[in-house]
């Protein structure tokens, strides 16, 4: 580098925030639900997730897909799913009386 180019600026990366570590155990729970749609399998699965009424789902396991027939055509799609969500456990230690 030529000193006549002027001062150089160092690029600084922002510091990483430390991860917040919960002292309480986290449990993943499952809720079973079913949903249906006249559009597609995907829409039936999404309807089942909505029917589970889980605040913050983290995953879904599709257990069974089936459909109703209207002649040679699929008329209604159904899905049976398990929706996973995280739950922080309450402390199992009770306060003494």
C-alpha positions in Angstrom: 0.0 0.0 0.0 1.1 3.5 -0.8 1.1 5.8 2.3 -0.1 8.6 0.0 -3.5 6.8 -0.4 -4.6 8.1 3.0 -5.7 6.4 6.1 -7.2 3.0 5.9 -10.4 2.0 7.7 -10.6 -1.3 9.4 -13.8 -3.2 9.0 -15.2 -4.3 12.3 -17.7 -7.2 12.6 -20.4 -6.7 15.2 -19.8 -8.7 18.4 -21.9 -11.9 18.7 -24.5 -11.9 21.4 -24.1 -14.6 23.9 -26.7 -17.3 23.7 -29.2 -17.2 26.5 -29.1 -20.5 28.3 -32.2 -21.5 30.1 -31.8 -23.2 33.4 -35.2 -24.8 33.1 -35.5 -28.0 31.1 -37.3 -27.7 27.7 -39.6 -30.5 26.6 -41.0 -31.1 23.2 -44.6 -32.1 23.3 -46.9 -33.4 20.5 -50.5 -32.7 19.8 -52.5 -34.8 17.4 -54.9 -33.1 15.0 -56.7 -33.7 11.7 -57.5 -31.3 8.9 -59.1 -31.3 5.5 -59.2 -29.3 2.3 -60.8 -29.3 -1.1 -57.6 -28.0 -2.6 -54.6 -30.2 -1.8 -52.8 -32.4 0.6 -50.6 -29.5 1.7 -53.7 -27.4 2.5 -55.1 -30.3 4.5 -51.8 -30.5 6.5 -51.8 -26.8 7.1 -55.5 -27.0 8.3 -54.5 -29.7 10.7 -51.7 -27.6 12.1 -54.1 -24.7 12.6 -56.6 -27.0 14.3 -54.0 -28.0 16.8 -54.0 -24.5 18.2 -50.3 -24.5 19.1 -48.8 -21.1 19.6 -45.4 -21.8 18.1 -45.1 -25.1 16.3 -41.6 -26.4 15.6 -42.4 -29.4 13.5 -45.1 -31.6 12.1 -45.2 -35.4 11.5 -47.7 -36.5 8.9 -49.2 -39.8 10.0 -51.9 -40.5 7.5 -53.3 -39.0 4.3 -56.6 -40.0 2.7 -59.1 -38.6 0.3 -62.8 -38.8 -0.7 -63.6 -39.7 -4.2 -66.2 -38.0 -6.5 -66.3 -40.4 -9.4 -62.8 -40.7 -10.7 -61.7 -37.4 -9.1 -60.4 -36.6 -5.6 -62.9 -34.3 -3.9 -61.7 -33.7 -0.4 -58.2 -34.3 1.1 -57.7 -35.3 4.7 -54.5 -35.3 6.9 -53.8 -36.7 10.4 -50.7 -35.1 11.9 -48.8 -34.7 15.1 -47.7 -31.1 15.8 -44.6 -30.6 17.9 -44.0 -27.6 20.1 -41.5 -26.6 22.9 -42.6 -26.2 26.5 -40.5 -25.0 29.4 -41.0 -27.2 32.4 -41.9 -25.7 35.7 -39.5 -26.4 38.5 -40.2 -29.8 40.1 -38.8 -28.5 43.5 -41.6 -27.3 45.8 -41.1 -24.6 48.3 -41.2 -25.9 51.9 -44.1 -24.8 54.1 
